[in-house]
Every structure is written in structure tokens, then in C-alpha cells.
Amino acid sequence: MMTTKERLELCLREVQQHLHKELIPFWMTHGEDKEFGGFLTYLDCNGNPTGETLKTLICQTRMIYTAASAHRAGLGGGYFLDSARQGVEFLIEHFWDPEFGGWYWTVERDGTPMNRSKLAYGQSFAIYSLSEYARASQDPRGLEWALKTYQMFQTEAADNYAGGYYEFLERDWGKKRPGAYGGDRKSYDVHMHLMEAFTNLYAATQNPRHKERTLEIIRILFERIMHPQFGTGVAQFSLDWEPLRAILFRDVWGADRDVDDGEGRPLNNTSFGHNVEFAWLFLVAVEVLGLDVNVYKDRLKKIFDHCVAYGIDWKKGGVFCEGPHDGPARERNKEFWQQCECLTGLMDAFVLFGDEKYLDAYENVHRFAMDTMINHVVGEWWPLFDENNKRIWDHMAHAWKINYHTVRAVILTEARLKKAIAMQ
């Protein structure tokens, strides 16, 4: 029987093998649009372009973030800094709205604007990626455009009455129609990513006002968004923070449910992946903002324990998608990004609490990722499996799957495994 240290060391070796021999080489040879600039983000099961060339704000900014963060982690020998730089140049030239400010949602391959909507989700990732680029480079454009985005967003999207931010806005920053167009909703997902973005901006600027706005988002997350009894996240709300059944929107949130489904998911429903992602992102904020983690330990433990109890497939491995706040998973598919976020978050839980049930849960997800979820021959992750571990989709990248979750998770998990080993 292996010791705790031996278990951790085995996991570390596998993570390092995947990161350095598979994942990083894949993204050093795939994704960049050598003809027009920016990134091509629709790749088939072998990593080849599918012919779909739409460029989304979310994918372009996430690719910039990944490249900049990989460079900061010492990977790529300079390649990723150059890759991030050309991505930033394409973004500034083609996605910025010169008339109303803010970033368009989609453009054609050559940069011609298509969907000129201003979505908070995309604006948050512009702040996140540009502040990461600023931290990775000496290029003043990174911080200049991160701050420009932040200031525009505070002016046009902040809800100064009910708190938080409007999420679905027209080109001129007016709210979109209600329902599937999202003009009458706020969400856990967007406000979690705004916390992520503002935290990274503060790390880059050390501006006290950026710290204040990050603390404000954290307060909203804990007081408005996390369930008052169970401590897990509620997905969607009215503008005045009344919980609503979560629906899909026409511009975002993937394709697993028809946007014309007006009822949406049950009200008693939460995402295991988002909850654990929030927990570890919050721990980053604790460190960057200089907060006392002990104040939040009980709330974080509720999140991790909920995932361990209900989200982990203890028989076949991996993390399920969604389920109630107080019971077993209901949506039992296994998507790539939940596995990624739980690798990072469950190892954080083990480091924070020292309880081996979190290591057991981490090992479960780690084993599922290594044995099932990763396409080792190509180097990236398969996107989706059903509850019996049968593959449903087989692309390596598309509008909602590039390298933001995978590369980030493996880089961060490597660091957390090393920390855990040093504690033994």
C-alpha cells in the first residue's frame, strides 16, 4: 500500500508527463491563425482545423490568457509570449468597438465584425487575459487595454441599484430583451469570472480601487449567489437577485439544451464544476487580496464536501455535470472542464484541510482524466462522455473548448501537487 507521499508523487509524474510531453506541444503547433492573426479554435479529433473559422471573443481572450500564463510558468521557450502578443494585436484591431467601446462578441476569420453585442462574460475574459498578458510581458498595451475595458465595464454594466453587473447588452450597452436574450438575468458563472478577472487585474496593478471592486464581487457571491443553507451556487437570478430556473441563452452557454426551452433546469440545481472552480478561484483571491482564509474555511468545506458526496462518480470515475444542492447528481454526463477544475480544486482542498477524502476524490478524477478523458495520442482532452464513460463528442477544440481549462488546470495542479508533497 502506497504512502500519501507516494500517491502524490505518482500523480505528479503523470501530470508532468501530460503537460510537458503532450499538452504544451499540442498548443505550440495548433491554434494560431498564421494568415489573419489571432486563433483558429475549431479543431477535429486529430487537432486539424474543421473549416469553421468564426472567431469568438471568449476563445480569442482565453487563448491569449493561456499563452501568457504558460509563458509566466516558464513553458514554451518564448513561443507563448509571441503567440499571446499576436493574439492581443488581432483582438485590439478587430474586436474593439471604436464607436461605443467594449469588445464585440464574434468576428469573421479576417476580423469583420459579426455579433456586435457586449456580453459581460466576454468583457470579463478580456480583462482577465489582458491583465495576464501585462503580467507576462513588458508590453504596455496589456495593462492599457485591460484598464480601458475595466473602466468601460464599470461605467456601462454596473448595476448601482441592486449590485453586481448586467450581463447581456447590445452594442450601445443597452440591456437586451428578456428571456433567451438574457437582458433580465444575472448569473453565478459571470460573477465568478468577474471575481477571477478583477483579482488578476489587482495582481497586475495593486490599485486599491480594483481590490475594493473584487471584494464587492466576493460579497455578492457569498451573500446573494451561494445557497444560504447548502453553500453551493445557484445558477441564475433576476436583476434583483431572485433565484430563477437556469435557461440557456442565444449567445452563450453551449449546446446541451434547446434555447427555446423556457422552463430550463430545476430550481434545486447546482454545478459541481462551477462550485469547485469558484472555491479554488476564491483561494487565489484570498492570497492576492491578503484575506484571512480561516474566515472562509467552513464555507469552502461545504462546497468541497458537496462535490465529494454527490459529484464524484466513485464507481466509474470522474465528475458529473450537475445535480441538486442536497442530493445525488441528476445530469450525469462528464464534461472536460469539470474534470479540469476539480483537479485543481480538490488538490487545493487536500492542501487546505489535510483530509485524505479530498486526496481520494482527487485521485478518482485524476485517474479518469488520465485513463479516459485525455486523447494522449493527440495531446488534448476529449470534450464529453456519458455516465458510462462512452464518448459523446470527439473534437479537440470548438467555440467553447480550447485550452483555457486544460492547460491552466495542469499547470496549477502540478504546482499544488508539489506543495502537497512538500507538506508530507
VENLINMO-V334634 format. One record per pair of residues at least 6 apart in sequence whose ideal C-beta (glycine too) atoms are under 7 Angstrom apart, sorted by the first residue. I is the first residue (numbers start at 1). J is the second residue. Records with the same first field share a line. If there is no record, write none. Layout:
BEGIN
I = J, J
END
This chain:
BEGIN
4 = 356, 359, 424
5 = 421, 424
7 = 359, 363
8 = 417, 420, 421
9 = 421
11 = 363, 366, 417
12 = 414, 417, 418, 421
14 = 370
15 = 410, 413, 414, 417
16 = 414
18 = 374, 410
19 = 410, 411, 414
22 = 376, 379
23 = 379, 380, 406, 407, 410
24 = 70, 75, 76
25 = 379
26 = 47, 378, 379, 380
27 = 403, 407
28 = 76, 79
30 = 43, 47
31 = 39, 40, 41, 63
32 = 39, 83
33 = 39, 40, 109
36 = 109, 110, 111
37 = 86, 89, 90
38 = 55, 60, 87, 90
39 = 59, 60, 63, 87
40 = 49, 53
41 = 59, 63, 397, 398, 399, 402
42 = 49, 50, 52, 397, 398
43 = 49, 50, 395, 396, 397
44 = 50, 395, 396
45 = 394, 395, 396
46 = 378
47 = 378, 380, 396
53 = 109
54 = 106, 108
55 = 106, 107, 109
56 = 105, 106, 399
57 = 95, 103, 104, 105, 106, 122
58 = 121, 122, 125
59 = 399, 402
60 = 87, 90, 91, 95
61 = 91, 125, 126, 129
62 = 125, 129, 402, 404
63 = 87, 402, 403
64 = 84, 87, 88, 91, 129, 133
65 = 128, 129, 132, 404
66 = 403, 404, 407, 408
67 = 80, 83, 84, 87
68 = 84, 129, 132, 133, 136
69 = 132, 408, 411
70 = 76, 80, 407, 411
71 = 80, 81, 84, 136
72 = 135, 136
73 = 411
81 = 136, 137
84 = 133, 136
85 = 137, 139
88 = 133, 141, 142
90 = 111
92 = 145
93 = 111
94 = 107, 111
95 = 103, 104, 107
96 = 103
97 = 104, 116, 171
100 = 171, 172, 173
101 = 152
102 = 118, 123, 152
103 = 122, 123, 126
104 = 113, 115, 116
105 = 115, 117, 119, 122, 251
106 = 114, 115
107 = 113, 114
108 = 114
115 = 251
116 = 171
117 = 169, 170, 171, 251
118 = 169, 170, 171, 173
119 = 167, 168, 169, 251, 252
120 = 157, 165, 166, 167, 190
121 = 167, 190, 193, 252
123 = 149, 153
124 = 190, 193, 194, 197
125 = 193
126 = 149
127 = 146, 149, 150, 197, 201
128 = 196, 197, 200
130 = 142, 145, 146, 149
131 = 142, 146, 200, 201, 204
132 = 200
133 = 139, 142
134 = 142, 143, 146, 204
135 = 203, 204
143 = 204, 205
146 = 201
150 = 201
156 = 173
157 = 165, 166, 169
158 = 165
159 = 165, 166, 239
162 = 239, 240, 241
163 = 220
164 = 186, 191, 220
165 = 194
166 = 175
167 = 182, 185, 186, 187, 190
168 = 176, 181, 182, 183, 249
169 = 175, 176
170 = 176
175 = 183
176 = 182, 183
177 = 183
178 = 184
180 = 247, 249, 250, 259
181 = 249, 250
182 = 249
184 = 238, 239
185 = 236, 237, 238, 244
186 = 237, 239
187 = 235, 236
188 = 225, 233, 234, 235, 274
189 = 274
191 = 217, 220, 221, 225
192 = 221, 274, 278, 281
194 = 217
195 = 214, 217, 218, 221, 281, 285
196 = 281
198 = 210, 213, 214, 217
199 = 214, 284, 285, 288
201 = 210
202 = 210, 211, 214, 288, 289
203 = 288
211 = 289
214 = 285, 289
215 = 289
218 = 285
222 = 299
224 = 241
225 = 233, 234
226 = 232, 233
227 = 234, 325
230 = 302, 306, 325, 326
231 = 299, 302, 303
232 = 270, 275, 303, 306, 325
233 = 270, 271, 274, 275, 278
234 = 243
235 = 246, 269, 271
236 = 244, 246
237 = 243, 244
238 = 244
243 = 267
245 = 263, 264, 265, 266, 267
246 = 264, 265, 269
247 = 261, 262, 264
248 = 257, 259
249 = 259
250 = 259
254 = 400
268 = 324, 325
269 = 322, 324
270 = 322, 323, 325
271 = 321, 322
272 = 307, 311, 319, 320, 322, 338
273 = 319, 337, 338, 341, 342
275 = 303, 306, 307
276 = 303, 304, 307, 341, 342, 345, 346
277 = 341, 345
279 = 300, 303, 304, 345
280 = 344, 345, 348
283 = 348
286 = 293
301 = 353
304 = 349, 358
307 = 342
308 = 357, 358, 361
310 = 323, 327, 328, 329
311 = 319, 320, 323, 329
312 = 319, 361, 364
313 = 320
314 = 364
316 = 388, 389
317 = 364, 367, 368, 372
318 = 334, 339, 365, 368
319 = 334, 338, 339, 342, 365
320 = 329, 331, 332, 334
321 = 331, 333, 335, 338
322 = 329, 330, 331
323 = 329, 330, 331
324 = 330
332 = 387
333 = 384, 385, 386, 387, 392
334 = 385
335 = 383, 384
336 = 373, 381, 382, 383, 384, 401, 405, 406
337 = 405
339 = 365, 368, 369, 373
340 = 405, 406, 409
341 = 405, 409
342 = 365
343 = 362, 365, 366, 369, 409, 413
344 = 409, 412, 413, 416
346 = 358, 361, 362, 365
347 = 362, 413, 416, 417, 420
348 = 416
349 = 358
350 = 358, 359, 362, 420
351 = 416, 419, 420, 423
372 = 385, 389
373 = 381, 382
374 = 381
375 = 381, 382, 396
378 = 396
380 = 396, 406
381 = 406
382 = 391, 394
383 = 393, 395, 401
384 = 392, 393
385 = 391, 392
386 = 392
END
